[in-house]
Amino acid sequence: MRSVTYSLSVSLDGYIVGPDGDFDWGAPDEEVFRFATDEVRGVDVHLLGRRLYETMLYWETAESDPSLDDLEREFAVIWKALPKVVFSTTLSAVQGTNTRLASGGLADEIERLRAEPGEGDIAIGGATLAAEAAALDLIDEYRARVCPVLLGGGIPYFPQHERRVDLELVDTRIFSSKIVYHRYRVAR
């Protein structure tokens, strides 16, 4: 069965976006960007909330941007080919290759995707969508790239559901930029 993963950059105090809506502090250097690109290679389908979908729309046409370096162009090609499912209560249509609106609820969509053949992960992007998946106990792995910054508030990486979730450390890595990657599997 395919794993459901939640992977994002996070501040040391646990936020993916600061109180002012800014997330430039999490912009990866080349080493971290390559690592994140390789991580996306292992994904069969990406589930996105509306805000992350709108942010990532850039990558649907980015490969033609002459200012991109080879690694960014490579990511654009991978992202464009990746099947994506958008969860939104406000959008009536989506743009992008291999992108569709979710036809049902999150649990139903994940159950259907897990039943399909495939080796790669089902990735979840966006804090609101990930919080819903966590509340439904659908996330199998948390992958956090912890950035050396304290934001003091904003949108939290971890959902606030007042329930304990035991995790097992699977992998950790320290990058030259002092970003620390932690990969945890939910202990079941």
N, C-alpha and C positions, 0 to 999 in steps of 0.2 A: 504494500500500500504506500502511496506517495505521501511524503511528509509535507505538512503545512508549516512554512517558515515565516518569521517576521524579522526583517533585517533593515536597520537604519543607523545613521550616525546619531549619537546622543551626547549631550553635555555630561560632564561628570556629575552634575546634580540632577540628571535624569530627564532633560527636556530635548525634544527634537526641533522645536521652534522656540525662539525667545519671546519675551512678553510683548515685544514690538512687531512680532511676525517675521523677524529676520532669521535666516538660517545660513548666512554666508560664512559663519564661523565653522561650519561643517564641510566646507568645500574641500574635497580631497586633493592631495598632491598626486603626482604621477604614480607612485607606488601603491597608494591606497585606491586610486581610481582603477588601476590594473586589477587589483585584488577584487574590487566590487564588480568589475566587468567579468572576471572569471566566475564569480559567484552567480551572476545572472546567466551565464552559460549553462548552469546546472538547473535552471528553472524551465518547466514545461508550460506553465501558465502563470500570469501575474494578475492578482486581484487588487484593484485600486479603488480608493474612495475618490470622490469628485475633485477635491483640491489637488491631490497628488496627480490624478489624471491630467488636469489642466496644466500643472507644472511640467509634466513629462511629455506633453504634446510637442514641445520643441524638438524632441529627438526623432519624431516621425519624418521630419524633412531635413534634419541637421546634416545628413551625409553630403548634401550638396553645398554646405557652407564652406567657402574656401578658407576661412580662418581656423577651422578645426585641425588639430594635429591627427596623426595616424591612429592613436589610441582612442580619441574621441570619435573619430569616423568609424572605427571598429565597433565601439559601443552602440553607435547609432544604427548600424546594420543589424546587430544582435537584437536591440530593442525593437526595431521596426518589425522584424520577423517573429518576435515572441507573441503568442496569443495573450490577449489582455481582456479582462472582464471588469467593467466599471460599475460600481454600486453608487447610485445617486437617486435622490428623490426629486431633484430639480431638473435634471437633463432629460430631454426626450429623444436625443440622438447623440452619437459620438462619432468622432473622426478618427482616422488612423487605420493603417493596415492591421488586420488581425485583431481588431478591437470591437467589442460589442457590449451593450448594456446587459447587466444581469437580468435574467428572466424570472428569478425567484429570490427567496431569502438567502442569506449567507450560508446557513447550515445546509440547506438543500443544494446549493451550488457546489459547495465543497464535497458533499456526499457524492454528487453526480461526477465531479472531476476525479475523485479518488477511485471511482468505479471504472473509469476509462483506462485503457492501457497506457503505460508511460513509466519512465524511470525517473524523470526529473521532478523537482519540488513544485509545490503549489505555493507561490510566494504571496504574501499579503503586504500591501503598502498603504500607509496612511494610518495615523494614530486612532482616528475614530473607528475605522473599519477593524483595525487590529484589536481595539478594546472590545468590540462586539464579538469578535472571534474568540478572544480570551475568556470573556464571560460565558461563552458557550462551550468552553474547554476544547476548542478546535485547533489550537496552536501546538505544534509538536516541538518546534525549536525557536529559540530567541537568539538572534545574532546582532550583537551591538558593537559598533565601532565607537568607542568612548573617546571623545575629544577633550583635550586639556583646557576646558573653559567652564566657568560657573555662570549660569544665566540668571539665576534667582527667580525664575518663573517662566511660564509659557505653556506649551502643549507637552504633557508628559509622554515619555516613551512607553512606560508601563501603565496599563490601565489601573484605575483605582476602584477595585471591586471588593475590597475588604475580605478577600479570601486568600488563603495560603496556597502557593504553588511551589512544590519542591522541584529543584532543577539539578541536573547532573552536568558538570563541565565536560565538554567534548573537545574543545580546542581553544587555545589562546595564542595571540601573536602580538608583538610590540613592533610598530613601524618606526622608521627613522624620524618621522614627524611627531613622535610621542603619542600617536593615536594607538589605543590598545583595543584589539578585537577579542571579543569573548563569544563563544558559541556554546549555548546551553540547550540540552534536551530536557523536555518535561519528563519528570520521573512519574511513571504510571504504575 
